[in-house]
Amino acid sequence: MPRPLRSEIYSPSEVSILHVCQRCVRRAYLSGVDDFSGKDYSYRKEWIRQRIEKLASVFAVDVLTYSILSNHLHVVLRNRPDVAETWSDKQVALRWLQIFPGKRIEDQLGDPTTADVDALAKDPERLALVRTRLSDISWFMRALSEPIARLANRDDDCTGSFWEGRFKAQRIIDEAALLACCMYVDLNPIRAAMAESLEKSEFTSAYDRLAAQAGKKVESSAAQMRAIPREEAAKMLRDLSPEQLRETRKKVRKRKGPRVLRDAWLAPLTLDRKSNGPMASKEGLRASDKGFLDMSVEDYLRLLVWTGQQKRSDKKGSIPADYAPVLERIGIDAGMWIDLVWNFKKYFGKSRGAGSPDRMREMAASGGKMFQPGQKQARKCFI
């Protein structure tokens, strides 16, 4: 059965949350130790984390959770066309040119020039298209996948496809599925026996949030949003040798921002229901300051730690009294919580949307379908 069209899952013009998975082709290693060759590709995880962090500062897309594994990665993303609408024409042009300069590498200076920004900002038809793409998850994933594939192929001294195909996307259609999906993504390294605990599950959003709680900071990989003045760009192209231009481009690529908390580029976890509107971020590290779950980050991490411990324990405990009301409020059967998180793919793996049976039925009807695969299975987990 072919994968559904993207248009059947979400519309870039509407705020949506997607669980996205991108997998390597054949035996290619995204990161980790290749058992066949013995080569350790773990250093690639930082490439990917930094790239996602940079894109989070440019696109109108919130990164809710992520995890990077040996041959695939998971990201939960929320597109924000409402945030993109708050940007000025020059801001849209500058953001786009930071990622898609539209020039050959040898003609680039690392940052776009003011002439490039002005030219795009004065083209209303092109600018409208660019504004839409900056809030499109498909373009976000394109800007993530292609550079990583090029780097990996250069690293492996080979050519050809690095990714299995287009990324798999699944819409998250209610709060219950969002909470379970976020925890499923955060617990993936433990589920795959790549880490023993969340504190050792580096390159996951859970690790970043725990590190931030402890005050750990890193150098920001956010885009600097600079444009080179026209006169300065002309002088550089005229006076610098090809070797000097290459060195200039390398310095720009390696340029780091100020030290920030490790999770500063992730969407805030706690949803403030009193705040309305786009809540566009003013710090330039992420698309917006809008949360996504009706619970504190401390409660989320405590429930996440407890859920992770149950999978590894011979005797699974009952749901703590503190969390039972939370699960009941969002309609989840507390007795099925552990199974829902650890076997999220079993319940929703073949469905275009993950959520309660009623919400899945509504999504199917809106797309002209009679039902969605997984409705019967999901019914076991909901009150």
N, C-alpha and C positions, 0 to 999 in steps of 0.2 A: 504494500500500500504506500503510495507516494506521500511525501510530507505535504501538509497543507500550505496554501499560499500565505505569505506574510500578511496580506490584506485580510485573510480569514481569522488571523490571530489578534492583530492590533492595528490601529491607525496612528501614524506619526503626528496627526493633528490633534489627537486626544491624549491626555495623561493616562499612561498605562504602566503596569509593572510586569516585567518579563524575567523569567528564569532562563538564562542563556547558557548553553554548553557548547564548547568548541573542542574537537578531538583531533589528534594527529593521525596522519595516514599510516597504514601498515604498522611497522615496528618503530617508527620514528619516535624519538624521545623529546618531549617538551622540556623536561627537567628531571632531576633524580639520577640514579645510577642504573645504567643499562646492564642487565644481568648477562647479556650475550657477549658484549665487548669489554665490559668492566669500566667503561668511561663514565665519569661523573659529570652530569650536565646541570647540577644543582645551581650553578651560578646564573643560569638563564632565568630563574625565578625572579631575580631582582630586575632583570630587563623588563619582564612582563609587568611586575608591580609598578615600576617607575612609568612605564608606558600608560597603564591604566590611570595612574595618578595624574599624568600630564593631560590625558584626554578628559578626565573629570573636571579639570580647571578650564577647559576650552568649550566643551559641548554643553548643551542644555540637557544633560542626562545625569541623574543622581545615581551614584554607585552605593547600593544598600549593603550588600555582602559579596564576598568573593572567596575563592580558594583555588590554589594552583597545585596541580598534582603531576604525576610522572608523564602522562601522555594526554592530558586534557585539563581544561580549566572550567570553573563555574563562576558566573557572575549574575547577581540579581540587580537589574537596572530599572530605573523609572524615567521615562522620557518627559521632558518639561517644555512643551511648546509655549506655555504661559510665561516661562522665564525668558525664552528667546525673544518674545515680543517686547520685553522691557529694555533690550539692548538697542543702542543707537546704531545707525547704519555703519558708522566707522568702527564701532566695536564688533559688529558682525563680520565686517570685512577683515579686520585684524585677526580675529579668532580663526576664521577660515584659512587665511594665508599662513598662520602658524603651523597648520597641519598639512594643508594642500597648497604649497607655494606656486604650483603651476609652472615650474621652471626645471630645466635639467640641473642635476646636482652641481655641475661645474659653473653654472650661472647663478647659483644661490650664494647669499652672503650670511646665511644662518637665520637672520630675521628678515621679515618683509620690509620693503622700503615704503616711505610715505607716498611715493608715486603709485606703487602697487595698490595700497590701501585706498587712496583717493579714486583711482580708476574703477575699482570694484564698487566703492560706495556710490559712485555716480551712475551706475548701471542698475536701475531699479528692477528690471526683469530678472537679471542674474542674481541680484542681491536677495530678492524674494525667495528664489530657489535655494540659495545658500542658507538663508535663515531657517528654512524648513529642514534642510539636511542636518543642521547643527542640533536639532532636537529629534533626530531619527536614529533609533537604536541600530538599525542596519548599517548606517554610515559610521556610527561609533565603532561597531565591531569590525568594519572594513579598515578603519584607521588603526585598530589594534592588531588585527590578524596579519595584514600584509607586511608591515615592517618587521614583525617578529619572524615571519616565514623567511624573509630575505636574510635577516641576521643568522637564523639557524642554518639555512642552506649555505651561506658563506662560511659559517663555523664548521659545518660538516663537509665542506668542499664538494658540494653536489648541486644539482639543479632539479627542477620538477616540483610537484605538489608537496607541500608540507602538511596542509590541513586536509582532513578527510573529505570535506565538502563544505557547503554552507552551514553556518552554525545552527544548532537546534534551539528553537525558541518555544517557550510555553508561557501563556499568560497566567498571572496570579490574580484571581478574581475576588478574593475576600481576605479578611484579616486572619482567619484561622489558617488558611493555606499559606499566607505570607509568613506567619510565625513558624510554621512547620518547615517551610522551604528554606528560610534563613538558617534555621538550626541544622537542617540537612546539609546545606552547603558548608557551614562552619565546621561540622563534624566529619566532613569527608576524609580528611587525612587520617583521623582515628579509625573511621570505618574501613579505610584501605590499608590499615596497619602500617601507615607511614609515620605515625606519631603516637605516643602513649598518652598524652594529655594535651589540653588546649594550650597550656603554657609552652609546649614544645611544638605546637602546630604553626610554625612560622609560615608567613605568606598566606594567611587567612585573615578575614576581617575580625574574627574573634581574637586572634593573637594581637592585632593592632589595637583593638579596644582595650584589652587587658593591659597592654604595654602603656597605653595612654593613661589608664587609671593609675599606673605606677609612676607617671610623669616622664616616661621615655620620649625623647624627641629624635627626629631625623631631619636631614637636609631636604627641604621641599623640592620635588620634581615638577612642580606646577609650571606651566608656560609663563614666561616673563612678560608677555604682552607688550613688547617693544617694537617700534618701527624705526628703521634707520632713515634719517633725513636724506632727501634726494641728493643734495650736494655732497654729503659724506659718502653715500653709496657710489656716486659717479667717481669720486676721488679714489676710493678703494679699488674699483674695477680698473681704473686707469693706472694707478701707481703700484699695486701689489702684483707680485709674480704669481703664477699658478700655484706654486708650492705654498706661498704665504696665504693665498685664499683658502687652500685646503686646511691649513693650520687654523685659520680664523673660523672656518665652519666647525672644526673639531672642538674648539674652545666653546663655541655656542652650544653645541650638543652636550658638552660636559658641564655646562654652567648650572650651578645649583642655587636654589633660593635660600631664604632664612631657615633656621631650625624651627620646626613646628612639632606639635604632638603627633605621634605616629598615625593617629586616626583622623587628623584634621581634614583630610581630603574626602573622607567617607561622609555620606549623609548622616546627620544626627539621628540617633536611634529613636529618641522619644518624640512622639507626635504631640505638638502643642495645639489642642483643638480651639484655643482662644484666638490663635493667630490665623488670619485669612490672607488670601492673595498669594502671589508667586513666591514671596520671601527669597528673592534672588540674593545670593551671597555677595557681600561687599569686599571680602578678603581675597577673592580671586583664586581660592583653593578648590572650590567645588561649585556646582551649579546653583544650589540653594541651601538654605538653612532649615528646610522643612523636614521634620522627622517622619517616621513611617510606622511605628508601633505604639500602641497605647500602654506603655510600661516603661519604667526607667531602665537605663543601661545596666545598672547594678542588678536589678531583678532579672533582666534578660540573661546576663552572664551567669548568675547563680542557677537559673533553670537550665541553661545550656550545660554547665558543668555537671549538674545532677543527671541530666539526660545522657550525657556521655559516659558517666560512671555506670549507668544501668546496663549498657551494652556489654561492658567488660566484666560485669559482676556475675558470679554464679547464682546469686540470689537477688533477684530484682525486687527493689522496695516499692511500696505504694507511693503514689504521688504525694509530695509534701502538702500539708494543709494550706500553706501560703499560696500555692499555685493552683489548687483545685478550683477556686472561684474564678481565676483568670481564664482557665480553659473552659469552664462552664459558660462564662459570659460570651465567648466567641463560638460556642456550640460544639466543642470537641469533647468526646467521651474520654474522661481522664484515664480510664483503664486501657485505652487504645493509643494513648499519647506516644509512648515509646516506640510502638510498632509503626505509627504514622511517620515519625521523624526518621527512624532508621531505614524504613522501607518505603520512603516517599516515592521512589521510582515504581515500585510495585503497584501502588494505588493510582498514580497519575502519569506514569511513563508514556502511555499511548494517547493521552488526552491533550487537546489543544489548550485547555484551561484547567487550572487546579483550584479547587474550592469545594464548598459543600455541595451535595447532590442538587439542591434547589438552584444554586447559582450556576452550576454546570448545565442544568437543563435550560436556564434562561439564556446562557451564552450560546447553546446549540440552537435554540429557537431564533435568536437574533441573526444567526448565520444561515437560517433556512434549513437547519438539520433537525432530525427527530430526536437525536440523543448524542452524547459524547462517550467514547470509551472510558471506562473507569467509574461511571456513576454508581454501579452496583457495588463495586469494591469499596468506594469511598463511603458509602452509607454505613459501613461497619464502624467507622471512626467518629461519626457525628451523632449528636444527641437528636 
